[in-house]
Amino acid sequence: MRVGELFDRIPRFLRNFYFLTGLAFLVWMFLFDANDLVRQYDMYAKWEELQGDREYYLREIDKVKKDRAELLSSPELLEKFAREKYIMKRPGEDVFVLVPQDEK
């Protein structure tokens, strides 16, 4: 077979300059570009993960705001919070922290 006959067997639209240029562009964009499909998928997965984290932190912010409002409204709650969370004490008091033993 000669090269001319082999060239004639290829369909005409596959020999079109614009088709070949478009195909080369798509191959470049999907495989070799800095923002190829794999990287786009990874960035989308990371975006989804960050959206989940965003929802978690927004809920936590609301919870902290509610706790802060409660603490600032009542001195008794503020003292209770300081004693439990930061193990604060009044002068002359002794604080004992009880830690449960691990069951083996």
For each residue, the residues with C-beta under 8 A, 3 or more apart:
1: 5 6
2: 5 6
3: 6 7
4: 7 8
5: 1 2 8 9
6: 1 2 3 9 10
7: 3 4 10 15
8: 4 5
9: 5 6
10: 6 7 14 15
11: 14 15
12: 15 16
13: 16 19
14: 10 11 19 20
15: 7 10 11 12 19 20
16: 12 13 19 20
17: 20 21
18: 21 22
19: 13 14 15 16 22 23
20: 14 15 16 17 23 24
21: 17 18 24 25
22: 18 19 25 26
23: 19 20 26 27
24: 20 21 27 28
25: 21 22 28 29
26: 22 23 29 30
27: 23 24 30 31 32
28: 24 25 31 32 33
29: 25 26 32 33 36
30: 26 27 33 36 37
31: 27 28 36 37
32: 27 28 29 36
33: 28 29 30 36
34: 39
35: 39 40
36: 29 30 31 32 33 39 40
37: 30 31 40 41
38: 41 42
39: 34 35 36 42 43
40: 35 36 37 43 44
41: 37 38 44 45
42: 38 39 45 46
43: 39 40 46 47
44: 40 41 47 48
45: 41 42 48 49
46: 42 43 49 50
47: 43 44 50 51
48: 44 45 51 52
49: 45 46 52 53
50: 46 47 53 54
51: 47 48 54 55
52: 48 49 55 56
53: 49 50 56 57
54: 50 51 57 58
55: 51 52 58 59
56: 52 53 59 60
57: 53 54 60 61
58: 54 55 61 62
59: 55 56 62 63
60: 56 57 63 64
61: 57 58 64 65
62: 58 59 65 66
63: 59 60 66 67
64: 60 61 67 68
65: 61 62 68 69
66: 62 63 69 70
67: 63 64 70 71
68: 64 65 71 72
69: 65 66 72 73
70: 66 67 73 74 77
71: 67 68 74 77 78 81
72: 68 69 78
73: 69 70 77
74: 70 71 77 78
75: 78 79
76: 79 80
77: 70 71 73 74 80 81
78: 71 72 74 75 81 82
79: 75 76 82 83
80: 76 77 83 84
81: 71 77 78 84 85
82: 78 79 85 86 88
83: 79 80 86 87 88 89 95
84: 80 81 87
85: 81 82
86: 82 83
87: 83 84 95 97
88: 82 83
89: 83 93 94 95
90: 93
91:
92:
93: 89 90
94: 89
95: 83 87 89
96:
97: 87
98:
99:
100:
101:
102:
103:
104:
